[in-house]
Protein backbone atom coordinates (compact mmCIF):
# COMPACT_ATOMS: atom_id res chain seq x y z
CA UNK A 1 0.00 0.00 0.00
CA UNK A 2 1.32 3.41 -0.99
CA UNK A 3 2.02 5.64 2.00
CA UNK A 4 2.22 9.40 2.14
CA UNK A 5 5.51 11.20 2.75
CA UNK A 6 6.10 12.51 6.25
CA UNK A 7 7.47 15.98 6.98
CA UNK A 8 10.86 15.82 8.72
CA UNK A 9 10.65 17.93 11.85
CA UNK A 10 14.22 17.89 13.16
CA UNK A 11 15.79 21.04 11.74
CA UNK A 12 19.29 19.97 12.73
CA UNK A 13 19.18 16.78 10.73
CA UNK A 14 21.75 16.85 7.93
CA UNK A 15 20.45 15.09 4.83
CA UNK A 16 22.92 13.24 2.60
CA UNK A 17 23.33 14.32 -1.00
CA UNK A 18 25.55 12.60 -3.56
CA UNK A 19 27.42 14.69 -6.11
CA UNK A 20 28.50 13.48 -9.53
CA UNK A 21 32.24 13.95 -10.26
CA UNK A 22 31.49 16.26 -13.19
CA UNK A 23 29.54 18.58 -10.86
CA UNK A 24 32.62 19.28 -8.74
CA UNK A 25 34.70 22.36 -9.40
CA UNK A 26 38.26 23.16 -8.39
CA UNK A 27 37.42 26.73 -7.37
CA UNK A 28 33.76 26.73 -6.31
CA UNK A 29 34.01 23.17 -4.95
CA UNK A 30 30.46 22.35 -6.02
CA UNK A 31 28.37 23.72 -8.85
CA UNK A 32 24.72 24.69 -8.52
CA UNK A 33 23.82 21.85 -10.87
CA UNK A 34 24.37 19.43 -7.98
CA UNK A 35 21.40 20.91 -6.09
CA UNK A 36 19.01 21.65 -8.91
CA UNK A 37 16.12 19.18 -9.28
CA UNK A 38 14.90 18.15 -12.73
CA UNK A 39 11.33 18.24 -14.05
CA UNK A 40 11.50 14.43 -14.17
CA UNK A 41 12.06 14.45 -10.40
CA UNK A 42 8.78 16.38 -9.97
CA UNK A 43 10.97 19.05 -8.38
CA UNK A 44 12.08 16.69 -5.62
CA UNK A 45 15.81 16.66 -4.87
CA UNK A 46 16.86 13.18 -3.79
CA UNK A 47 18.73 12.71 -0.49
CA UNK A 48 19.08 10.15 2.28
CA UNK A 49 18.18 10.66 5.93
CA UNK A 50 20.82 11.81 8.39
CA UNK A 51 20.70 8.48 10.21
CA UNK A 52 22.58 7.00 7.25
CA UNK A 53 26.31 7.61 7.68
CA UNK A 54 27.98 9.57 4.87
CA UNK A 55 30.12 6.61 3.83
CA UNK A 56 27.11 4.28 3.82
CA UNK A 57 25.15 6.79 1.70
CA UNK A 58 28.02 6.81 -0.77
CA UNK A 59 28.17 3.00 -0.79
CA UNK A 60 24.45 2.63 -1.52
CA UNK A 61 24.67 5.14 -4.36
CA UNK A 62 27.70 3.59 -6.03
CA UNK A 63 27.30 -0.11 -5.22
CA UNK A 64 23.52 -0.57 -5.09
CA UNK A 65 22.42 2.02 -7.65
CA UNK A 66 25.60 1.64 -9.74
CA UNK A 67 25.96 5.40 -10.16
CA UNK A 68 29.09 7.50 -9.93
CA UNK A 69 29.67 9.83 -7.01
CA UNK A 70 32.48 12.12 -5.92
CA UNK A 71 31.26 11.95 -2.35
CA UNK A 72 28.56 12.74 0.17
CA UNK A 73 27.60 16.31 1.04
CA UNK A 74 25.07 17.60 3.52
CA UNK A 75 22.23 20.08 3.79
CA UNK A 76 20.27 20.50 7.00
CA UNK A 77 16.50 20.48 7.18
CA UNK A 78 16.63 24.01 8.62
CA UNK A 79 18.79 25.29 5.75
CA UNK A 80 16.25 23.97 3.26
CA UNK A 81 13.23 25.20 5.18
CA UNK A 82 14.71 28.69 5.42
CA UNK A 83 14.25 28.72 1.63
CA UNK A 84 10.72 27.35 1.98
CA UNK A 85 11.84 23.94 0.74
CA UNK A 86 10.33 21.31 3.04
CA UNK A 87 12.10 18.00 3.61
CA UNK A 88 9.96 14.88 3.32
CA UNK A 89 10.67 11.38 4.52
CA UNK A 90 9.36 9.36 1.58
CA UNK A 91 11.06 6.02 2.03
CA UNK A 92 7.69 4.27 2.25
CA UNK A 93 6.36 5.81 -0.94
CA UNK A 94 6.30 3.36 -3.85
CA UNK A 95 9.66 2.96 -5.53
CA UNK A 96 11.69 4.94 -3.01
CA UNK A 97 14.80 3.30 -1.55
CA UNK A 98 15.23 2.82 2.21
CA UNK A 99 15.96 5.97 4.24
CA UNK A 100 15.07 8.19 1.29
CA UNK A 101 14.18 11.84 1.82
CA UNK A 102 13.30 14.53 -0.70
CA UNK A 103 13.81 18.27 -0.68
CA UNK A 104 10.63 19.64 -2.17
CA UNK A 105 11.09 22.53 -4.64
CA UNK A 106 7.52 22.26 -5.95
CA UNK A 107 6.37 25.31 -4.01
CA UNK A 108 8.56 27.39 -6.31
CA UNK A 109 7.31 26.92 -9.86
CA UNK A 110 9.46 29.75 -11.24
CA UNK A 111 12.73 28.35 -12.59
CA UNK A 112 14.73 31.37 -11.46
CA UNK A 113 13.66 30.80 -7.86
CA UNK A 114 14.81 27.18 -8.06
CA UNK A 115 18.25 28.27 -9.22
CA UNK A 116 18.58 30.75 -6.38
CA UNK A 117 17.61 28.07 -3.90
CA UNK A 118 20.07 25.62 -5.47
CA UNK A 119 22.77 28.23 -4.96
CA UNK A 120 21.87 28.68 -1.27
CA UNK A 121 21.87 24.91 -0.68
CA UNK A 122 25.15 24.54 -2.58
CA UNK A 123 26.75 27.29 -0.45
CA UNK A 124 25.51 25.61 2.75
CA UNK A 125 26.92 22.25 1.65
CA UNK A 126 30.27 23.80 0.72
CA UNK A 127 30.43 25.63 4.04
CA UNK A 128 29.78 22.36 5.89
CA UNK A 129 32.39 20.54 3.83
CA UNK A 130 32.46 17.16 2.20
CA UNK A 131 31.14 14.53 4.62
CA UNK A 132 32.66 11.58 2.82
CA UNK A 133 34.89 11.25 -0.19
CA UNK A 134 36.20 8.08 -1.76
CA UNK A 135 39.60 9.71 -2.24
CA UNK B 1 38.22 23.32 -19.27
CA UNK B 2 38.74 21.09 -22.31
CA UNK B 3 39.27 18.09 -20.07
CA UNK B 4 36.06 18.80 -18.17
CA UNK B 5 34.15 19.06 -21.43
CA UNK B 6 35.56 15.70 -22.50
CA UNK B 7 34.29 14.15 -19.26
CA UNK B 8 30.86 15.68 -19.80
CA UNK B 9 30.78 14.56 -23.44
CA UNK B 10 31.43 10.99 -22.28
CA UNK B 11 28.26 10.86 -20.16
CA UNK B 12 25.54 8.56 -21.44
CA UNK B 13 21.77 8.39 -20.80
CA UNK B 14 21.17 7.28 -17.23
CA UNK B 15 24.38 8.86 -15.90
CA UNK B 16 22.47 10.29 -12.91
CA UNK B 17 19.59 7.86 -12.64
CA UNK B 18 17.16 6.36 -15.10
CA UNK B 19 15.68 9.62 -16.42
CA UNK B 20 18.93 11.56 -16.74
CA UNK B 21 20.02 12.76 -20.16
CA UNK B 22 23.48 13.36 -21.62
CA UNK B 23 24.47 16.84 -22.73
CA UNK B 24 23.93 17.05 -26.52
CA UNK B 25 27.14 17.27 -28.62
CA UNK B 26 26.10 20.58 -30.19
CA UNK B 27 26.15 22.29 -26.78
CA UNK B 28 29.57 20.80 -25.99
CA UNK B 29 30.94 22.02 -29.33
CA UNK B 30 29.56 25.49 -28.76
CA UNK B 31 31.33 25.83 -25.41
CA UNK B 32 34.54 24.37 -26.89
CA UNK B 33 34.47 27.09 -29.52
CA UNK B 34 34.10 29.68 -26.77
CA UNK B 35 37.02 28.50 -24.64
CA UNK B 36 39.45 31.20 -25.89
CA UNK B 37 36.91 33.93 -25.08
CA UNK B 38 36.09 32.43 -21.71
CA UNK B 39 39.76 32.11 -20.79
CA UNK B 40 40.57 35.64 -21.93
CA UNK B 41 37.88 37.31 -19.85
CA UNK B 42 37.63 35.23 -16.70
CA UNK B 43 40.23 33.48 -14.60
CA UNK B 44 37.93 30.57 -13.91
CA UNK B 45 34.60 29.34 -15.22
CA UNK B 46 32.93 26.28 -13.75
CA UNK B 47 31.22 23.91 -16.17
CA UNK B 48 28.77 21.23 -15.08
CA UNK B 49 26.12 19.01 -16.63
CA UNK B 50 22.59 18.78 -15.28
CA UNK B 51 20.53 15.61 -15.32
CA UNK B 52 18.08 17.31 -17.69
CA UNK B 53 20.80 17.39 -20.36
CA UNK B 54 21.51 21.08 -19.83
CA UNK B 55 25.03 22.46 -19.55
CA UNK B 56 25.72 25.12 -16.91
CA UNK B 57 28.53 27.66 -16.89
CA UNK B 58 29.19 29.65 -13.70
CA UNK B 59 31.63 32.41 -12.87
CA UNK B 60 31.92 35.38 -10.57
CA UNK B 61 33.10 38.91 -11.11
CA UNK B 62 33.35 40.86 -7.88
CA UNK B 63 30.24 40.13 -5.87
CA UNK B 64 28.18 39.18 -8.90
CA UNK B 65 27.61 35.58 -9.93
CA UNK B 66 26.93 34.85 -13.58
CA UNK B 67 25.30 31.67 -14.84
CA UNK B 68 24.50 30.45 -18.31
CA UNK B 69 22.21 27.47 -18.67
CA UNK B 70 22.37 25.97 -22.14
CA UNK B 71 19.18 23.99 -22.57
CA UNK B 72 19.00 20.81 -24.68
CA UNK B 73 16.64 20.17 -27.58
CA UNK B 74 16.84 23.75 -28.88
CA UNK B 75 15.34 25.05 -25.65
CA UNK B 76 17.43 28.20 -25.78
CA UNK B 77 19.85 29.53 -23.21
CA UNK B 78 19.19 31.22 -19.88
CA UNK B 79 21.44 34.13 -18.96
CA UNK B 80 21.55 34.95 -15.24
CA UNK B 81 23.13 37.82 -13.34
CA UNK B 82 22.84 37.42 -9.57
CA UNK B 83 24.01 40.10 -7.16
CA UNK B 84 23.16 38.51 -3.84
CA UNK B 85 24.44 41.38 -1.70
CA UNK B 86 22.08 43.83 -3.37
CA UNK B 87 19.40 41.17 -3.78
CA UNK B 88 19.39 41.99 -7.47
CA UNK B 89 18.59 39.16 -9.88
CA UNK B 90 18.23 39.19 -13.65
CA UNK B 91 17.34 36.21 -15.83
CA UNK B 92 16.56 36.04 -19.52
CA UNK B 93 15.72 33.10 -21.78
CA UNK B 94 17.00 33.74 -25.29
CA UNK B 95 17.63 31.75 -28.46
CA UNK B 96 20.87 29.76 -28.30
CA UNK B 97 23.39 31.84 -30.17
CA UNK B 98 27.17 31.70 -29.81
CA UNK B 99 27.65 35.39 -30.58
CA UNK B 100 25.13 36.44 -27.95
CA UNK B 101 26.83 34.16 -25.45
CA UNK B 102 30.22 35.57 -26.37
CA UNK B 103 28.91 39.09 -25.80
CA UNK B 104 27.45 38.10 -22.43
CA UNK B 105 30.83 36.66 -21.36
CA UNK B 106 32.75 39.70 -22.57
CA UNK B 107 30.46 42.18 -20.84
CA UNK B 108 30.26 40.35 -17.52
Interface residues (C-beta under 8 A of the other chain):
Chain A: X20 X21 X22 X23 X25 X26 X27 X28 X31 X32 X33 X34 X36 X38 X39 X40 X41 X46 X65 X67 X68 X111 X112 X115 X116 X119
Chain B: X4 X7 X8 X11 X15 X16 X17 X19 X20 X44 X46 X47 X48 X49 X50 X51 X52 X54 X56 X58 X65 X67 X69 X78 X80 X82 X84 X89 X91
